[in-house]
C-alpha cells in the first residue's frame, strides 16, 4: 500500500494548530494564588484549568476563573489606546496610536512638573494584578524616580499587617496546608467558600477527619452555614470577644504557663488588662452569650492543635488593629504554636523572598515627598485636603476606586475636574476608566510573563507568556518602560525585560529558595518554599518569633502606628507615627448606637459589605455570566427590620447615609440578625444606581491606615 506523503506546508500547519499547555498563575487579589494550566492554540487562549499537581489548587478553579479565556476575549475589552472626546464619564473615546498616547501623557506631565512640581502627579494602583512585575509595585520605581506623590495602598489587610508585625513579627505563621492536622479550626471574619476556596477544601478534609470547624462572622455566610458552629458577634465587636476569650482562658486555668513563661513578653500586664473583660462584659457588647464565650475559650485551649484563620474583614472597623493583636495573642497563651496545625494564619507573604526594595527603588524618592492615602483620594481630588500643589494628574492601573474605594461620590466629583489629567491602563472601560483622558490597553494573564505574589500560601507561582495579546494591548511594565524612556530615566531597572525583572525581584539565593531558580519555575510552574513541610512545620514550637526579643509580644512598649512599606512604595517618610497602646484591648466602632447615638437615630442599621461570590472585587462584574450567577445588586435584611420599614422580599430599596446612597433588591433572610444589613462589594456603578461604597467612610481604623468598610451606619427604605 502506498504511503500518503503530506507536503511540508501541511505538516507545519497541522503542528501549528496543536493545542499546547503552559503554566499560569491566577493574577487576582486572592489568597489562593492558584497554579493554572493555559491551553493555547494558534496563539489564542482556549481554556484554563487548575494545576492538579499543586497541593492547594488540586486541579480546581473557582467560579470566577474557570472560564478565564472569556475575559481575555470579551467583546468589550479595551484593545487600542484611546483619547477622550466627550464629557468625563460619558465613555466617549476615539482610537489613537501608541505614539500619540505616550506623547500626550509625557507632554502633559512635563508641563505639570515644570509649573507645579512632580508631586502634582499621583499614581493609583492596587492588586487588580498580583504579579511582581506587572502588579501592585510594578510602577513604583517609575513614580519614585519622577518624584510624584507617594500613595498608600491600604484597601485590604494593612491594619492587620501592622498588628501582626508588632505581635509576632514577619512570620508566615501557621501554614494553610497544615490545617489538615488541626483538630479544631476557627475561621474568623473570612468567607472561605467565596474568597479562599482552596483552603476551605483543606478545612473540609480536616473536618472529615474529625476536626471541629467554628466560623465567627457577623452574618451567616456560605462558610458559616457549612461550619459545625457559627458564632455571630455584632459588627465591629470582635475585639470584645477576643479579649473575653483571653480573660476566660486565664480564668479557667487553661494557660500553657511553660510556653508563656519562655516564649512571650508581657503576660502579667495582659492578664491585668483582661481582668475585667469578662464573658458577661463581652456578651453585652457582642450579643454572644457568656456561656458560649467560655465554651469557645475552653475548646480553643484544650482541643489542640487549634488553627485560627483570620480574615481581612477582622480589621475593617475602628478597633480592627487591636482586634488582630488580641486574636494573635491567643495561640501563645494556649501553646497552640507547639503543634503542627496549631497557631494562627495571617499572610504567608512574610516568608516569601521578594526584593521589594529592588522593585520599588525607594532610594529614588526625593526627601520630603508627601504621602496621600488611596482610601481618601476623593478628599484629595476635591480639595478637601488642601494639598499644595493640588493633584493635577493621576494614573490608575490595577485598581477601580470608583467601586472599590470609600466615599465614592467624592471620588466621582474629583474625577470630573476638567483640570485633572487622568490616565488609565485597563482591560475594560471600567467605572474609573470612564473618566480618563487617555486609556491604555493592558494585557491579561496569559499574555505576559510574571511571578504571581502569593500572600495566602507558601508557594512561588509562575505565569507564562503564551498567548498573543489582542489588538495593541501591552503589559503594564512595558507601558512604564516606554514612559521612562520618553522621560529620559537612565537607571538600569527601567530597561530590564520582564524576564530580567524576575531574576532581580526574587532573592534566589535565600534559604527559602534552596534548589529553586527561574529555570525551575519555568519547568514546573510552582515551587514550595523551603520553610518546612505541611506535615512538620511548627515554626514557633520553641518561640523563635522574628521580633526584637524572639518572643511573642503580648505587650509592646513604645510602639507607634505605621503602614507596612510595600503598601507605600517602600517609603518610610511621613509614617502615621501615633503612639499605640502597649497592650491589646477592645476599641468599639466609631459608628454605633453606643458611640454615636444621635447618628444612630437617623441611621440605625449596621452595614457589612463582604466580597461577592462571582466577582473578584470589581473584576468580572461586567460579564453577563458572572452577573447572572451573582444576581442583581441586593441588600440582605432581617424580617424584623423589613417589617418595620414596610419592605417586602424583592422590593427595590435605597440604602443611604450622609455620604451617599445606592439601590438594590431586598432579600429578606434569617442569615442576618436584626440591626444588620449586608450588601456585597464589586458591582459596577455604571450598571447600577450607586454601589455599596457610596455609603462607606474614608476614616482610618486604629492601625495601618486600614479602611473602615464595616464601620458604617445606614438607613434602608423602599425605593420608588
Secondary structure, 3 states (H helix, E strand, C coil): CCCCCCCHHHHHHHHHCCCEEEEEECCCCCCCCCEEEEEEECCEEEEEEECCCCCCCCCCCCCCCCCHHHHHCCCCCCCCCEEECCCCCCCCEEECCHHHHHHHHHHHHHHHHHHHCHHHEEEEECCCCCECCCCCCCCHHHHHHHCCEEEECCCCCHHHHHHHHHHHECCCCCCHHHHHHCCEEEEECCCHHHHCHHHHHHHHHHHHCCCEEEEECCCCCHHHHCCCEEECCCCCCHHHHHHHHHHHHHHCCCCCHHHHHHHEECHHHHHHHHCCCCHHHHHHHHCCCHHHHHHHHHHHHHCCCEEEEECHHHHCCCCHHHHHHHHHHHHHHHCHHHCCCCEEECCHHHHCCECHHHHHCHHHCCCCCCEEEHHHHHHHHCCCCCCCCCCCEEEEECCCHHHHCCCHHHHHHHHCCCCCEEEEEECCCCCCHHHCCEEEEECCHHHCCEEECCCCCCEEEEECCCCCCCCCCECHHHHHHHHHHHCCCCCHHHHCCHHHHHHHHECCCCHHHCCCCHHHHHHHCEEECCCCCCCCCCCCCCCCCECCCCCEECECCCCECCCCHHHHCCCCCCCCCCECCCECCCCCCCCCCCCCHHHHHHCCEEEECCECCCCECCECCCCHHHHHHHCCCEEEECHHHHHHCCCCCCCEEEEEECCEEEEEEEEECCCCCCCEEECCECCCHHHCCCCHHHCCCCCECCCCCCECCCCCEEEEEECC
